[in-house]
Amino acid sequence: MGSIAIGSISNERATAAESRVIEIKDETWAGSWPFAPHYYVNNGVQLHYVDEGQGEPMVLVHGDPTWGYLYRQFIPSLARHRRCI
């Protein structure tokens, strides 16, 4: 898990032979993602989450097609007062 399959550029699905896997599990995006990686695993599926700060929890939920990287600027400030998940 923690991989992205890169296939053909067309709208057709790439076969396993046409795809290659890029591991992004330990990616920090040039240091702009300083948070420790945490994963919830259920039925073989890994879901990444952030767990920063202490105190009453605040759950940050991004929409689709966005991702948690958009919260990287907010988490440090929020984590001084609350637990950010």
C-alpha positions in Angstrom: 0.0 0.0 0.0 1.0 3.6 -0.2 1.7 3.3 -3.9 0.4 4.9 -7.0 0.1 2.9 -10.2 1.2 4.9 -13.2 -0.3 3.6 -16.5 -1.0 4.7 -20.0 -2.1 8.3 -20.6 -5.2 7.2 -22.5 -8.6 6.7 -20.9 -8.1 2.9 -21.1 -7.1 0.9 -18.0 -3.5 0.0 -18.0 -2.6 -3.7 -17.6 -0.3 -4.9 -14.9 2.5 -5.1 -17.4 2.0 -1.5 -18.5 1.9 -0.1 -15.0 4.7 0.7 -12.7 4.4 1.4 -8.9 5.9 4.4 -7.2 6.3 4.2 -3.4 5.1 7.4 -1.7 4.8 6.0 1.8 7.9 7.8 3.1 7.6 10.9 0.8 8.0 14.3 2.6 7.6 16.5 -0.5 11.0 18.2 0.0 10.4 18.6 3.8 7.0 20.4 3.4 5.3 17.5 5.1 7.0 17.3 8.5 4.4 15.0 10.2 5.1 11.5 11.4 3.3 8.8 9.2 0.5 6.8 10.9 -1.6 4.2 9.2 -4.9 2.6 10.0 -5.1 -0.9 8.4 -8.4 -2.7 7.8 -8.9 -5.7 5.5 -5.6 -5.1 3.8 -6.2 -1.4 3.1 -3.9 1.2 4.6 -5.3 4.7 5.3 -2.8 7.4 6.2 -3.6 9.9 8.9 -1.9 12.6 10.9 -1.9 12.7 14.7 -0.3 15.9 16.0 -0.7 17.8 19.2 -2.5 17.1 22.5 -5.8 17.8 24.1 -9.3 17.6 22.8 -9.2 16.0 19.3 -10.1 17.9 16.1 -10.7 15.8 13.1 -9.6 17.4 9.8 -11.4 15.9 6.8 -10.5 16.9 3.3 -12.9 16.6 0.4 -12.6 14.6 -2.8 -10.5 15.2 -5.0 -8.3 17.1 -2.5 -5.9 15.6 0.0 -4.5 16.1 3.5 -1.5 17.9 2.1 -3.6 21.0 2.0 -3.7 21.1 5.8 0.1 21.3 6.2 0.0 25.0 6.9 -2.8 24.8 9.5 -1.8 21.7 11.5 1.2 23.3 13.4 -0.9 26.2 14.7 -3.9 24.1 15.6 -1.8 21.4 17.3 -0.6 23.9 19.9 -4.1 23.9 21.3 -5.8 20.7 20.1 -5.0 17.2 19.0 -5.2 17.2 15.1 -6.2 14.0 13.4 
